[in-house]
Amino acid sequence: MTGIIHTGLEKKNDKIALWAITPKGVLLARKIAESLPDARLHLSADLNINDIPASYFERLADAIAGDFHAYTGHVFIMSTGIVVRLIASCIRNKTTDPAVVVVDETGRHAVSLVSGHLGGANSLAIKVAGLIGAEPVITTATDVNQVPAIDLLAKQHNLFIENPEAIKNINMAFITGEKFYLHDPYALLCDSIDPSYILAAHIPTDFKKGQITENEDTPGVFIDDALADLSKKMLILRPGSLVAGIGCNRNTTMKEIKEFFEEVLEGSKLAIASVIRIATINLKADESGLIAFAEELKLPISFYDKEELNRADGIKSPSDMVEKHTGVKSVCEAAAILASKNGKLIAPKHSTRNVTVAIARIPFIS
C-alpha cells in the first residue's frame, strides 16, 4: 500500500479570529461569529464576561503577537489606528500575512486593511459587511479601477509567487493599459487575461535578460518550472508541477540529501519552488535524514512498496545493484513517475555514493 506522510507543513489555524475590546464590539463580534462557524472570539478580560466561549486576553498587543500568524484571517472591531500600531511588528510579507479586516464598533464599515488579494482580506471584508449590513471598504488599486490583479490570479491558479516585489509591475500594467509579455507555455493563465494586455502570447528568446536590451524595461509574467535569466521587471510564477523521487543509503544525513537534491535541480534548470512532493520506497519510511529533509522543505512524502515501484512505466536507468538490495529495479525514477501520476521523467536518475534523485513533471503540465 502507498502511504503518504505530510511533514513540515506550517501549522496554521484555518479559522478567523474576531477581536473585541468594548461591550459594543463584543455584541458585533458575536453577531459575526453566528454566521462564521470558522470564527473564534478573542475578548478583553477587562470586560468581565464569563459566559461567552472565547479566548480572553489581558494585554491585546501580546495576544496579537502570539496569534497573528496562527490564523488565516483577523477581524478587529476597533479603530483602524489601534490595529495599525498593534500589527505593524507582526507583518512579514504580502505572500504569507493573514487577512486583516477592521470594523468600527457601530458596524458601519468593514475595511480591508492588510493582504487584500493573497490573504483574502478583500473577500473577507465583503463577507463580514454582508453579515452586519456594513459598507465594505476596498482600496487596492486594481479593485477600485476594476481591472484584474495578477497576485489574485496567481492565488486562484495555485501559482507560487517567486518574486512578489514584481507584482506591482503587472498590476500597474493592468491599471494603465500597458502591454506586457506572458510566458505561459502550459496555458495556466492565458485564458484568464484579456489578450489586449499581452504583448507576446509566448515569450521568445528576447524575453531572457540581455538578449534584446531594449525590452528589459517591459514588464512580463513568466509561468514555468524552468530556471531562466530574467529581468527584474518579470514576475515569476511557479506552478506546482514537479515531483522528486529520492533514494538513499541507510543513515544518509539530511544535509547530504539536500545538497545533492539542490545540485540536481540547478543542473537540470528546474525551480525548487515547483517541487510539491517527494517520493521513495516504503523501506525508507523511518529514514531520519530523508524525513528531516522533507520537513526542511515542508514537503509531503509518498512511500511505495516493491510491487508498485516495479509496475512503473518509463524508467530510464534500472539498476541490478538496487534490485539486489531492495527487490526493485528502480527507486528514485519509479517513485517520481508514480507520485507524479505517471508524469514525464524530465531529470533521469542522478546519483552520488549515497543519494539518487530523479525529477518527474505531473501530466497536467507536460
C-alpha positions as a LaTeX table, in Angstrom:
\begin{tabular}{lrrr}
\hline
Residue & $x$ (\AA) & $y$ (\AA) & $z$ (\AA) \\
\hline
Met1 & 0.00 & 0.00 & 0.00 \\
Thr2 & 1.06 & 3.56 & $-0.64$ \\
Gly3 & 1.43 & 5.70 & 2.44 \\
Ile4 & 1.65 & 9.49 & 2.49 \\
Ile5 & 3.23 & 11.45 & 5.32 \\
His6 & 2.59 & 15.17 & 5.42 \\
Thr7 & 5.71 & 16.59 & 7.01 \\
Gly8 & 6.97 & 20.02 & 7.88 \\
Leu9 & 3.80 & 21.85 & 6.88 \\
Glu10 & 3.39 & 25.10 & 8.81 \\
Lys11 & 0.63 & 24.80 & 11.37 \\
Lys12 & $-1.94$ & 27.48 & 10.74 \\
Asn13 & $-5.42$ & 27.51 & 12.22 \\
Asp14 & $-7.74$ & 27.68 & 9.21 \\
Lys15 & $-10.09$ & 29.95 & 11.12 \\
Ile16 & $-10.90$ & 33.62 & 11.53 \\
Ala17 & $-10.05$ & 35.43 & 14.75 \\
Leu18 & $-12.57$ & 38.04 & 15.92 \\
Trp19 & $-11.13$ & 40.64 & 18.30 \\
Ala20 & $-13.19$ & 42.96 & 20.53 \\
Ile21 & $-12.31$ & 45.27 & 23.43 \\
Thr22 & $-15.62$ & 47.06 & 24.15 \\
Pro23 & $-19.16$ & 45.90 & 25.03 \\
Lys24 & $-20.48$ & 47.09 & 21.66 \\
Gly25 & $-17.60$ & 45.35 & 19.94 \\
Val26 & $-18.48$ & 42.09 & 21.70 \\
Leu27 & $-22.08$ & 42.26 & 20.51 \\
Leu28 & $-20.93$ & 42.83 & 16.95 \\
Ala29 & $-18.32$ & 40.08 & 17.18 \\
Arg30 & $-20.92$ & 37.60 & 18.40 \\
Lys31 & $-23.24$ & 38.54 & 15.55 \\
Ile32 & $-20.47$ & 37.90 & 13.03 \\
Ala33 & $-19.50$ & 34.65 & 14.73 \\
Glu34 & $-23.05$ & 33.30 & 14.46 \\
Ser35 & $-22.67$ & 33.20 & 10.67 \\
Leu36 & $-18.99$ & 32.23 & 10.58 \\
Pro37 & $-18.58$ & 28.73 & 12.00 \\
Asp38 & $-14.82$ & 29.01 & 11.46 \\
Ala39 & $-14.54$ & 32.10 & 13.68 \\
Arg40 & $-13.06$ & 32.24 & 17.18 \\
Leu41 & $-13.70$ & 35.09 & 19.59 \\
His42 & $-10.82$ & 36.90 & 21.30 \\
Leu43 & $-12.14$ & 39.22 & 24.01 \\
Ser44 & $-10.59$ & 41.57 & 26.53 \\
Ala45 & $-10.52$ & 40.18 & 30.05 \\
Asp46 & $-11.32$ & 43.71 & 31.30 \\
Leu47 & $-14.89$ & 43.24 & 30.06 \\
Asn48 & $-15.53$ & 40.74 & 32.89 \\
Ile49 & $-17.52$ & 38.41 & 30.66 \\
Asn50 & $-17.60$ & 34.78 & 31.71 \\
Asp51 & $-20.49$ & 33.22 & 29.83 \\
Ile52 & $-19.15$ & 33.55 & 26.27 \\
Pro53 & $-16.92$ & 30.80 & 24.83 \\
Ala54 & $-13.84$ & 32.79 & 23.86 \\
Ser55 & $-10.14$ & 33.30 & 24.34 \\
Tyr56 & $-9.64$ & 36.09 & 26.88 \\
Phe57 & $-6.56$ & 38.29 & 26.82 \\
Glu58 & $-5.05$ & 40.57 & 29.44 \\
Arg59 & $-2.96$ & 42.60 & 27.01 \\
Leu60 & $-4.08$ & 42.98 & 23.40 \\
Ala61 & $-0.61$ & 43.58 & 21.96 \\
Asp62 & 0.74 & 40.34 & 23.45 \\
Ala63 & $-2.26$ & 38.32 & 22.30 \\
Ile64 & $-1.99$ & 39.59 & 18.72 \\
Ala65 & 1.76 & 38.97 & 18.60 \\
Gly66 & 1.20 & 35.37 & 19.68 \\
Asp67 & $-1.72$ & 34.58 & 17.39 \\
Phe68 & $-1.27$ & 36.79 & 14.32 \\
His69 & 0.21 & 34.12 & 12.05 \\
Ala70 & $-1.78$ & 31.27 & 13.59 \\
Tyr71 & $-4.96$ & 32.31 & 11.74 \\
Thr72 & $-5.78$ & 32.80 & 8.10 \\
Gly73 & $-7.70$ & 35.98 & 8.88 \\
His74 & $-8.45$ & 38.52 & 11.59 \\
Val75 & $-11.41$ & 40.84 & 12.12 \\
Phe76 & $-10.70$ & 43.63 & 14.59 \\
Ile77 & $-13.69$ & 45.53 & 15.95 \\
Met78 & $-11.99$ & 48.73 & 17.00 \\
Ser79 & $-10.34$ & 51.78 & 15.43 \\
Thr80 & $-8.06$ & 51.38 & 12.44 \\
Gly81 & $-5.32$ & 53.37 & 14.16 \\
Ile82 & $-5.16$ & 50.92 & 17.07 \\
Val83 & $-4.94$ & 47.97 & 14.71 \\
Val84 & $-2.23$ & 49.52 & 12.54 \\
Arg85 & 0.00 & 50.15 & 15.55 \\
Leu86 & $-0.59$ & 46.69 & 17.02 \\
Ile87 & 0.02 & 44.60 & 13.90 \\
Ala88 & 2.91 & 46.65 & 12.47 \\
Ser89 & 5.60 & 44.45 & 14.03 \\
Cys90 & 3.78 & 41.24 & 13.02 \\
Ile91 & 3.66 & 41.89 & 9.28 \\
Arg92 & 6.15 & 39.79 & 7.25 \\
Asn93 & 5.23 & 39.97 & 3.57 \\
Lys94 & 2.17 & 40.02 & 1.35 \\
Thr95 & 2.53 & 36.38 & 0.33 \\
Thr96 & 2.25 & 34.98 & 3.87 \\
Asp97 & 0.44 & 37.56 & 6.00 \\
Pro98 & $-3.12$ & 36.72 & 7.04 \\
Ala99 & $-6.11$ & 38.79 & 6.04 \\
Val100 & $-6.81$ & 41.77 & 8.30 \\
Val101 & $-10.20$ & 43.48 & 8.36 \\
Val102 & $-11.17$ & 46.34 & 10.66 \\
Val103 & $-14.80$ & 47.01 & 11.63 \\
Asp104 & $-15.87$ & 50.06 & 13.61 \\
Glu105 & $-17.90$ & 49.15 & 16.69 \\
Thr106 & $-21.08$ & 50.65 & 15.25 \\
Gly107 & $-20.83$ & 48.28 & 12.30 \\
Arg108 & $-20.84$ & 50.93 & 9.58 \\
His109 & $-17.69$ & 49.94 & 7.71 \\
Ala110 & $-15.63$ & 46.80 & 7.14 \\
Val111 & $-12.17$ & 47.89 & 5.98 \\
Ser112 & $-9.81$ & 45.56 & 4.14 \\
Leu113 & $-6.53$ & 46.61 & 5.75 \\
Val114 & $-3.81$ & 44.02 & 5.01 \\
Ser115 & $-3.42$ & 41.22 & 2.44 \\
Gly116 & $-6.37$ & 42.20 & 0.30 \\
His117 & $-5.60$ & 39.76 & $-2.51$ \\
Leu118 & $-3.31$ & 36.93 & $-1.41$ \\
Gly119 & $-4.55$ & 36.84 & 2.17 \\
Gly120 & $-8.18$ & 37.26 & 1.17 \\
Ala121 & $-8.91$ & 40.41 & 3.17 \\
Asn122 & $-10.98$ & 41.95 & 0.35 \\
Ser123 & $-13.31$ & 38.98 & 0.17 \\
Leu124 & $-13.43$ & 38.71 & 3.97 \\
Ala125 & $-14.37$ & 42.40 & 4.27 \\
Ile126 & $-17.16$ & 41.94 & 1.75 \\
Lys127 & $-18.40$ & 38.82 & 3.57 \\
Val128 & $-18.35$ & 40.45 & 7.02 \\
Ala129 & $-20.02$ & 43.58 & 5.66 \\
Gly130 & $-22.83$ & 41.46 & 4.26 \\
Leu131 & $-23.39$ & 39.78 & 7.62 \\
Ile132 & $-23.82$ & 43.02 & 9.58 \\
Gly133 & $-25.13$ & 45.41 & 6.94 \\
Ala134 & $-21.90$ & 47.39 & 6.73 \\
Glu135 & $-20.19$ & 49.07 & 3.80 \\
Pro136 & $-17.10$ & 47.16 & 2.64 \\
Val137 & $-14.11$ & 49.44 & 2.12 \\
Ile138 & $-11.69$ & 48.15 & $-0.53$ \\
Thr139 & $-8.74$ & 50.31 & $-1.51$ \\
Thr140 & $-6.49$ & 48.04 & $-3.59$ \\
Ala141 & $-5.77$ & 49.83 & $-6.86$ \\
Thr142 & $-6.79$ & 47.03 & $-9.20$ \\
Asp143 & $-10.14$ & 46.65 & $-7.46$ \\
Val144 & $-11.03$ & 50.33 & $-7.45$ \\
Asn145 & $-10.03$ & 50.51 & $-11.14$ \\
Gln146 & $-11.97$ & 47.32 & $-11.87$ \\
Val147 & $-9.06$ & 45.54 & $-13.57$ \\
Pro148 & $-7.50$ & 42.12 & $-12.87$ \\
Ala149 & $-4.88$ & 41.62 & $-10.15$ \\
Ile150 & $-2.04$ & 39.28 & $-11.05$ \\
Asp151 & $-1.43$ & 38.23 & $-7.43$ \\
Leu152 & $-5.07$ & 37.22 & $-7.08$ \\
Leu153 & $-4.97$ & 35.32 & $-10.38$ \\
Ala154 & $-1.82$ & 33.54 & $-9.18$ \\
Lys155 & $-3.54$ & 32.55 & $-5.96$ \\
Gln156 & $-6.63$ & 31.28 & $-7.76$ \\
His157 & $-4.48$ & 29.08 & $-10.00$ \\
Asn158 & $-2.19$ & 27.82 & $-7.21$ \\
Leu159 & 0.91 & 29.51 & $-8.62$ \\
Phe160 & 3.76 & 30.30 & $-6.24$ \\
Ile161 & 4.97 & 33.89 & $-6.50$ \\
Glu162 & 8.76 & 33.74 & $-6.51$ \\
Asn163 & 9.47 & 37.48 & $-6.58$ \\
Pro164 & 6.48 & 39.33 & $-5.06$ \\
Glu165 & 8.26 & 42.66 & $-5.47$ \\
Ala166 & 7.45 & 42.42 & $-9.21$ \\
Ile167 & 3.69 & 42.13 & $-8.65$ \\
Lys168 & 3.38 & 45.91 & $-8.82$ \\
Asn169 & 4.77 & 45.97 & $-12.36$ \\
Ile170 & 1.98 & 43.79 & $-13.73$ \\
Asn171 & $-0.83$ & 45.28 & $-11.67$ \\
Met172 & 0.27 & 48.73 & $-12.80$ \\
Ala173 & 0.23 & 47.49 & $-16.39$ \\
Phe174 & $-3.36$ & 46.35 & $-15.89$ \\
Ile175 & $-4.27$ & 49.78 & $-14.49$ \\
Thr176 & $-2.51$ & 51.86 & $-17.16$ \\
Gly177 & $-3.21$ & 49.56 & $-20.09$ \\
Glu178 & 0.49 & 48.94 & $-20.75$ \\
Lys179 & 1.11 & 45.70 & $-22.63$ \\
Phe180 & 3.30 & 43.04 & $-21.03$ \\
Tyr181 & 4.93 & 39.76 & $-22.01$ \\
Leu182 & 3.31 & 36.49 & $-20.98$ \\
His183 & 5.33 & 33.29 & $-20.94$ \\
Asp184 & 2.68 & 30.64 & $-20.28$ \\
Pro185 & 3.64 & 27.50 & $-22.24$ \\
Tyr186 & 1.23 & 25.32 & $-20.29$ \\
Ala187 & $-1.75$ & 27.69 & $-20.70$ \\
Leu188 & $-2.29$ & 28.16 & $-16.97$ \\
Leu189 & $-3.26$ & 31.84 & $-17.02$ \\
Cys190 & $-3.71$ & 32.85 & $-20.64$ \\
Asp191 & $-7.46$ & 32.19 & $-20.56$ \\
Ser192 & $-7.81$ & 34.46 & $-17.51$ \\
Ile193 & $-6.11$ & 37.50 & $-19.05$ \\
Asp194 & $-7.64$ & 39.63 & $-21.79$ \\
Pro195 & $-5.45$ & 39.31 & $-24.92$ \\
Ser196 & $-5.44$ & 43.09 & $-25.26$ \\
Tyr197 & $-2.93$ & 43.25 & $-22.38$ \\
Ile198 & $-0.50$ & 40.81 & $-23.94$ \\
Leu199 & 2.49 & 41.99 & $-25.96$ \\
Ala200 & 3.53 & 38.43 & $-26.84$ \\
Ala201 & 1.49 & 35.37 & $-26.01$ \\
His202 & 4.57 & 33.15 & $-25.83$ \\
Ile203 & 7.75 & 34.93 & $-24.98$ \\
Pro204 & 10.55 & 34.35 & $-27.49$ \\
Thr205 & 14.25 & 34.29 & $-26.70$ \\
Asp206 & 14.28 & 38.06 & $-26.31$ \\
Phe207 & 12.41 & 37.57 & $-23.02$ \\
Lys208 & 15.68 & 36.49 & $-21.45$ \\
Lys209 & 17.65 & 39.33 & $-19.95$ \\
Gly210 & 20.44 & 40.65 & $-22.09$ \\
Gln211 & 19.42 & 39.24 & $-25.45$ \\
Ile212 & 17.43 & 42.28 & $-26.54$ \\
Thr213 & 18.23 & 45.05 & $-24.11$ \\
Glu214 & 15.56 & 47.48 & $-25.28$ \\
Asn215 & 12.88 & 45.12 & $-23.90$ \\
Glu216 & 14.31 & 44.86 & $-20.40$ \\
Asp217 & 12.04 & 47.66 & $-19.18$ \\
Thr218 & 8.93 & 45.92 & $-20.46$ \\
Pro219 & 7.10 & 44.04 & $-17.69$ \\
Gly220 & 6.17 & 40.42 & $-18.09$ \\
Val221 & 4.90 & 37.26 & $-16.43$ \\
Phe222 & 6.96 & 34.07 & $-16.55$ \\
Ile223 & 4.94 & 30.96 & $-15.64$ \\
Asp224 & 7.19 & 27.92 & $-15.70$ \\
Asp225 & 9.11 & 25.44 & $-13.56$ \\
Ala226 & 12.25 & 26.17 & $-15.60$ \\
Leu227 & 15.02 & 28.47 & $-14.43$ \\
Ala228 & 15.81 & 31.42 & $-16.67$ \\
Asp229 & 17.84 & 34.61 & $-16.52$ \\
Leu230 & 15.12 & 37.25 & $-16.43$ \\
Ser231 & 14.97 & 40.98 & $-15.93$ \\
Lys232 & 13.72 & 42.44 & $-12.67$ \\
Lys233 & 10.54 & 43.57 & $-14.40$ \\
Met234 & 9.43 & 39.98 & $-14.89$ \\
Leu235 & 7.07 & 38.42 & $-12.36$ \\
Ile236 & 8.00 & 34.76 & $-11.88$ \\
Leu237 & 5.15 & 32.38 & $-11.08$ \\
Arg238 & 5.92 & 28.75 & $-10.31$ \\
Pro239 & 3.35 & 26.01 & $-10.93$ \\
Gly240 & 3.32 & 23.06 & $-8.55$ \\
Ser241 & 4.45 & 20.72 & $-11.28$ \\
Leu242 & 7.41 & 18.66 & $-10.11$ \\
Val243 & 7.87 & 15.52 & $-8.01$ \\
Ala244 & 11.26 & 14.37 & $-6.74$ \\
Gly245 & 11.98 & 10.69 & $-6.43$ \\
Ile246 & 14.76 & 10.11 & $-3.91$ \\
Gly247 & 16.72 & 7.05 & $-2.83$ \\
Cys248 & 19.46 & 6.96 & $-0.23$ \\
Asn249 & 21.65 & 4.65 & 1.74 \\
Arg250 & 20.83 & 3.99 & 5.37 \\
Asn251 & 21.77 & 6.86 & 7.74 \\
Thr252 & 22.48 & 9.37 & 4.97 \\
Thr253 & 22.30 & 12.83 & 6.52 \\
Met254 & 19.70 & 15.44 & 5.70 \\
Lys255 & 22.49 & 17.83 & 4.69 \\
Glu256 & 23.88 & 15.41 & 2.10 \\
Ile257 & 20.44 & 14.70 & 0.64 \\
Lys258 & 19.55 & 18.37 & 0.45 \\
Glu259 & 22.80 & 19.49 & $-1.13$ \\
Phe260 & 22.62 & 16.87 & $-3.86$ \\
Phe261 & 18.92 & 17.50 & $-4.46$ \\
Glu262 & 19.59 & 21.21 & $-4.98$ \\
Glu263 & 22.54 & 20.37 & $-7.22$ \\
Val264 & 20.33 & 18.20 & $-9.43$ \\
Leu265 & 17.67 & 20.89 & $-9.70$ \\
Glu266 & 20.19 & 23.57 & $-10.58$ \\
Gly267 & 21.88 & 21.35 & $-13.14$ \\
Ser268 & 18.53 & 20.50 & $-14.69$ \\
Lys269 & 17.47 & 24.18 & $-14.68$ \\
Leu270 & 14.40 & 23.45 & $-12.57$ \\
Ala271 & 12.88 & 25.64 & $-9.83$ \\
Ile272 & 12.72 & 24.25 & $-6.32$ \\
Ala273 & 9.50 & 26.19 & $-5.72$ \\
Ser274 & 7.74 & 23.95 & $-8.27$ \\
Val275 & 8.54 & 20.76 & $-6.35$ \\
Ile276 & 5.40 & 19.71 & $-4.47$ \\
Arg277 & 6.20 & 16.21 & $-3.29$ \\
Ile278 & 8.97 & 13.73 & $-2.51$ \\
Ala279 & 8.60 & 10.03 & $-3.25$ \\
Thr280 & 10.57 & 6.93 & $-2.32$ \\
Ile281 & 10.33 & 3.26 & $-1.37$ \\
Asn282 & 8.48 & 2.29 & 1.82 \\
Leu283 & 11.71 & 0.80 & 3.21 \\
Lys284 & 12.71 & 4.44 & 3.83 \\
Ala285 & 9.70 & 5.33 & 5.97 \\
Asp286 & 11.96 & 5.52 & 9.03 \\
Glu287 & 14.96 & 7.13 & 7.33 \\
Ser288 & 15.66 & 10.10 & 9.61 \\
Gly289 & 17.74 & 12.08 & 7.12 \\
Leu290 & 15.07 & 11.85 & 4.44 \\
Ile291 & 12.27 & 12.69 & 6.87 \\
Ala292 & 14.23 & 15.70 & 8.13 \\
Phe293 & 14.84 & 16.79 & 4.54 \\
Ala294 & 11.09 & 16.72 & 3.82 \\
Glu295 & 10.44 & 18.72 & 6.97 \\
Glu296 & 13.09 & 21.25 & 5.97 \\
Leu297 & 11.38 & 21.81 & 2.61 \\
Lys298 & 7.85 & 21.49 & 4.03 \\
Leu299 & 7.01 & 18.77 & 1.52 \\
Pro300 & 4.89 & 15.62 & 1.89 \\
Ile301 & 6.40 & 12.22 & 1.14 \\
Ser302 & 4.80 & 9.36 & $-0.78$ \\
Phe303 & 6.04 & 5.86 & 0.03 \\
Tyr304 & 5.62 & 2.97 & $-2.42$ \\
Asp305 & 6.07 & $-0.75$ & $-1.94$ \\
Lys306 & 8.12 & $-3.01$ & $-4.21$ \\
Glu307 & 5.18 & $-4.18$ & $-6.29$ \\
Glu308 & 4.09 & $-0.64$ & $-7.08$ \\
Leu309 & 7.58 & 0.51 & $-8.00$ \\
Asn310 & 8.13 & $-2.46$ & $-10.28$ \\
Arg311 & 4.96 & $-1.60$ & $-12.21$ \\
Ala312 & 6.14 & 1.92 & $-13.05$ \\
Asp313 & 6.48 & 2.69 & $-16.77$ \\
Gly314 & 9.12 & 4.94 & $-18.28$ \\
Ile315 & 12.13 & 4.01 & $-16.15$ \\
Lys316 & 15.35 & 5.03 & $-17.90$ \\
Ser317 & 18.08 & 3.85 & $-15.53$ \\
Pro318 & 17.29 & 0.46 & $-13.96$ \\
Ser319 & 19.92 & $-0.92$ & $-11.59$ \\
Asp320 & 20.81 & $-4.54$ & $-10.87$ \\
Met321 & 22.51 & $-3.44$ & $-7.66$ \\
Val322 & 19.38 & $-1.63$ & $-6.43$ \\
Glu323 & 17.27 & $-4.67$ & $-7.32$ \\
Lys324 & 19.63 & $-6.92$ & $-5.38$ \\
His325 & 19.29 & $-4.86$ & $-2.20$ \\
Thr326 & 15.68 & $-3.66$ & $-2.40$ \\
Gly327 & 13.90 & $-6.03$ & $-4.75$ \\
Val328 & 13.11 & $-3.24$ & $-7.24$ \\
Lys329 & 14.94 & $-2.23$ & $-10.38$ \\
Ser330 & 14.46 & 1.49 & $-9.67$ \\
Val331 & 13.64 & 3.60 & $-6.63$ \\
Cys332 & 14.02 & 7.28 & $-7.46$ \\
Glu333 & 12.81 & 7.17 & $-11.08$ \\
Ala334 & 9.94 & 4.78 & $-10.38$ \\
Ala335 & 8.82 & 6.72 & $-7.30$ \\
Ala336 & 8.93 & 10.04 & $-9.17$ \\
Ile337 & 6.87 & 8.61 & $-12.02$ \\
Leu338 & 4.26 & 7.11 & $-9.71$ \\
Ala339 & 3.94 & 10.16 & $-7.44$ \\
Ser340 & 3.52 & 12.41 & $-10.49$ \\
Lys341 & 0.66 & 10.18 & $-11.64$ \\
Asn342 & 2.67 & 8.68 & $-14.48$ \\
Gly343 & 4.19 & 12.00 & $-15.43$ \\
Lys344 & 7.13 & 12.63 & $-17.70$ \\
Leu345 & 10.61 & 11.90 & $-16.32$ \\
Ile346 & 12.44 & 15.14 & $-17.10$ \\
Ala347 & 15.54 & 14.57 & $-14.97$ \\
Pro348 & 16.50 & 10.89 & $-15.02$ \\
Lys349 & 18.45 & 9.36 & $-12.15$ \\
His350 & 21.38 & 11.35 & $-10.83$ \\
Ser351 & 23.46 & 9.67 & $-8.18$ \\
Thr352 & 26.27 & 10.00 & $-5.66$ \\
Arg353 & 27.65 & 7.33 & $-3.41$ \\
Asn354 & 24.71 & 7.72 & $-1.01$ \\
Val355 & 21.88 & 9.52 & $-2.80$ \\
Thr356 & 19.86 & 9.15 & $-6.01$ \\
Val357 & 17.48 & 11.81 & $-7.33$ \\
Ala358 & 15.08 & 11.89 & $-10.28$ \\
Ile359 & 12.50 & 14.54 & $-11.20$ \\
Ala360 & 9.16 & 14.00 & $-12.97$ \\
Arg361 & 6.63 & 16.55 & $-14.19$ \\
Ile362 & 2.98 & 15.85 & $-13.49$ \\
Pro363 & 0.84 & 15.21 & $-16.60$ \\
Phe364 & $-1.37$ & 18.29 & $-16.46$ \\
Ile365 & 1.64 & 20.43 & $-17.25$ \\
Ser366 & 3.65 & 18.16 & $-19.52$ \\
\hline
\end{tabular}
